[in-house]
Amino acid sequence: MAQKDSSAHGLENVKTVEEVQAMIQKSFRLPMVKFLRQRLAKAGCPVSDNFFKASECKGAHGTGGFVPGSGIFVCSNYMRIQDEVDQVVIHELINAFDDCRAVNIDWSDCAHQACSEIRAGHLSGDCHFKRELLRGHMKLRGHEPECIKRRVLKSLSSNPNCAGSAAQDSMEAVWDICYNDTKPFDRAP
């Protein structure tokens, strides 16, 4: 299939929207994705296949996102391989689970967003040692918390309520409780 070049993002051979939509469908077969979708349904928030959309993203969206009441989007112009799509789907399902189980979550609140991003980074495998090596981060010990913090701060940078030191302060304030909250898992996978 034809691949397009997205040199503006520093990525070559990224997938088309159609290819990424097919890759999202493939991710539904992963045990982790099945588990998270089951737990969302059990919590009263079932997600159908059309909850997930591939799209070409402009601006500072990163690789994808969760939009409460709308669903999960995966940015095709950042995706090159199935594993990248799988990681976005898993990460965003954890954000969706947090939205479902929290009574008063406010995604514009820096601390609320930081907590969900800490949990998603910790529970999704975003910061697995191999992924960190592929990103060029070669620290042997303590790489996971460092990676999560780096990625949380990047995510919070798109929230106008997290300007200046608010992002760092919010992340540090909720770190322990959110990092140790492994729901819907019994322990971090």
Residue pairs with C-beta under 8 A, 6 or more apart in sequence:
1 16
1 19
2 16
3 13
3 14
3 15
3 16
3 19
4 14
4 15
4 16
4 77
5 12
5 13
5 14
6 12
6 14
6 77
6 78
9 77
9 78
11 77
11 78
11 80
13 80
14 76
14 77
14 78
14 79
14 80
15 23
15 76
15 79
15 80
16 76
17 54
17 55
17 56
17 76
18 54
19 54
19 76
20 54
20 74
20 76
20 79
20 85
21 53
21 54
23 54
23 74
23 79
23 82
23 85
24 52
24 53
24 54
24 74
24 85
24 89
25 49
26 82
26 85
27 33
27 82
27 85
27 86
27 89
27 90
28 34
28 37
28 49
30 86
30 90
32 90
32 189
33 86
33 89
33 90
33 93
35 184
36 90
36 93
36 94
36 97
36 184
37 46
37 47
37 93
39 97
39 184
40 46
40 47
40 93
40 96
40 97
40 100
41 47
43 97
43 100
43 101
43 184
44 100
45 96
45 97
45 99
45 100
47 71
47 72
47 93
47 96
50 71
51 71
51 72
52 71
52 72
52 73
52 74
52 89
53 71
53 72
53 73
53 74
54 73
54 74
54 76
55 73
55 74
55 75
55 76
56 75
56 76
56 77
57 64
57 73
57 75
57 76
57 77
57 78
60 157
60 158
61 73
61 75
61 158
62 75
62 78
62 154
62 155
62 158
63 74
63 75
63 78
63 79
63 84
63 87
63 88
64 72
64 73
64 74
64 75
64 78
64 88
64 89
64 91
64 92
65 72
65 73
65 92
65 95
66 72
66 92
66 95
66 96
66 99
67 73
68 99
68 107
72 88
72 89
72 92
72 93
72 96
74 85
74 88
74 89
74 92
75 88
78 84
79 85
79 88
87 124
87 125
87 126
87 131
90 124
90 125
91 120
91 121
91 124
91 126
92 120
94 116
94 119
94 120
94 123
94 124
95 116
95 117
95 120
97 183
97 184
98 105
98 115
98 116
98 119
98 120
99 105
99 107
99 116
101 183
102 112
105 112
105 116
106 112
107 113
108 159
108 161
109 161
110 156
110 159
110 161
110 162
110 166
110 167
110 170
111 170
111 173
111 174
113 155
113 156
113 159
113 162
113 170
114 152
114 156
114 162
114 167
114 170
114 171
114 174
114 178
115 174
115 177
115 178
115 181
116 178
117 151
117 152
117 155
117 156
118 148
118 152
118 171
118 174
118 175
118 178
118 179
119 178
119 179
119 181
120 126
121 127
121 147
121 148
121 151
121 152
122 144
122 148
122 179
122 182
122 188
123 182
123 185
123 188
123 189
125 131
125 189
126 147
126 148
126 151
127 143
127 144
127 147
127 148
127 151
128 144
129 143
129 144
132 138
132 139
132 143
132 147
137 143
137 146
137 147
139 146
145 179
148 179
149 171
152 167
152 171
153 167
153 168
153 171
156 162
156 167
156 170
156 171
157 167
159 167
162 170
182 188
